Amino acid sequence: MMEDVATDSNTPRTPNSTSSDRPEKARRGRRTRMTGAERRQQLLEIGRTLFAAKGFEGTSVEEIAAKAGVSKPVVYEHFGGKEGLYAVVVDREMRQLLDMVTGSLTAGHPRELCEQAAFALLDYIEEYTDGFRILVRDSPIPQSTGSFASLISDIATQVEDILGREFKTRGFDPKLAPLYAQALVGMVALTGQWWLDARKPKKAEVAAHLVNLAWHGLDGLEAKPRLIGHRKN
């Protein structure tokens, strides 16, 4: 592997340089060396920021390298190019979102499960804003973890099992659970895209209104929806 250090251009010494100023010049030219793992992480963070702000097409390897203070070959060495870097960024974000949603579903009551799922997506948008901006864009290259639509479908499959059990308990046809699961998760995901920029009302209020619509339907909407779980913000 090539030496992974930031590029630097030092002023060449002239015959008139004295021994006293050489150590100072050496100190100015010396940079902290990153390990391969540290450089890779740095490039991922820079790429994530640029892809979120400019999109895949609007981001160049030259800009990524310049932000990292390295030469272009360092980017190619770690990821094979812009496509490889983008793929890793997207895969990591999709896994993060899926882990947050699936890890949040711990309650026994179906309504609180809806609250937990809504909070998990809104938490991700709030904490990983750049990542969500990347995910909701149409990916220009295939991803090993699929698309944002396929991720939402994976989450809906888990919700489907919960709804299926609830439908049986209430005497409804459990075969309709997949339809309702897609509708519920899709509603939360699209609302999340809107809230990404709006950021009003507050997160807990958005979650309460989402669950209000999901739980009561338009005919049974509460005038002032409330959260029944332990989490209030």
C-alpha positions, -999 to +999 in steps of 0.1 A: +000+000+000+013+034-008+023+058+019-009+073+033+001+108+042-014+142+032+002+158+002+024+188+009+045+212-012+075+226+006+096+255-006+129+240-019+160+249+001+184+273-016+222+272-012+218+302+012+197+282+037+213+280+071+214+250+094+193+270+120+162+272+098+163+237+085+146+221+116+118+247+115+112+239+078+112+202+086+086+207+113+063+227+090+066+200+064+059+171+088+023+159+089+006+134+112+005+100+095-029+083+095-034+045+097-052+029+067-083+025+089-082+061+100-078+074+064-106+052+052-129+066+079-119+101+071-127+096+034-161+081+043-171+110+064-160+135+038-177+116+010-209+113+031-210+151+036-203+159+000-228+133-014-255+147+009-249+183-002-242+178-039-254+143-048-233+116-065-230+134-099-221+167-083-192+153-062-158+146-077-129+125-066-108+156-069-130+174-043-130+145-019-092+142-021-088+180-016-110+180+015-090+151+029-057+167+020-045+137+000-039+129-036-065+113-058-047+079-059-053+075-021-091+076-027-088+051-055-066+029-034-092+027-006-124+025-026-115+020-063-131+053-072-161+075-064-186+047-071-170+024-045-169+052-019-206+060-025-216+023-023-200+019+011-216+052+024-250+041+013-247+005+027-236+018+061-265+043+063-291+017+053-278-007+080-278+021+105-315+030+098-326-007+097-308-014+130-324+016+147-359+007+135-358-030+143-340-024+176-368+000+187-396-025+184-397-038+220-432-030+232-460-054+235-489-031+227-494-026+189-500+011+193-468+017+212-450-004+186-462+022+160-449+050+182-415+033+185-412+028+148-421+064+141-397+077+167-369+055+153-372+069+118-374+105+131-345+099+154-324+087+124-334+118+104-324+140+133-291+123+141-280+112+107-294+140+085-268+137+058-273+099+056-310+103+051-305+129+024-284+103+006-308+074+011-339+092-003-321+101-035-323+076-064-290+057-063-270+059-095-253+026-089-265-008-076-262-014-038-255-047-020-282-038+005-307-027-022-325+007-025-343+029+000-376+014-013-363-021-006-352-010+029-386+003+036-400-030+024-378-049+048-391-028+077-427-033+065-421-071+066-413-069+103-443-047+109-464-072+089-458-099+115-470-076+143-501-066+124-509-102+114-511-112+151-532-082+159-556-088+130-561-124+142-569-112+177-594-087+164-610-111+139-597-093+108-582-111+078-545-116+085-538-119+048-543-081+046-515-075+070-488-070+043-510-043+026-515-024+059-478-028+068-466-012+035-492+016+040-481+024+076-443+023+069-447+042+037-467+069+055-440+073+081-412+073+056-428+099+034-436+121+063-400+117+074-388+131+041-411+161+045-399+166+081-363+164+070-365+201+059-396+213+077-385+203+112-418+215+125-437+206+146-415+189+172-405+153+168-428+140+195-457+158+180-450+145+146-449+109+160-482+114+179-500+126+147-486+098+126-498+072+152-531+090+155-538+086+118-524+050+118-543+039+149-576+056+146-580+062+109-596+094+095-630+086+111-616+081+146-590+108+148-584+122+183-586+160+185-555+161+206-534+129+199-513+116+227-484+092+231-491+062+254-455+049+257-429+060+282-411+082+257-424+118+254-397+135+233 
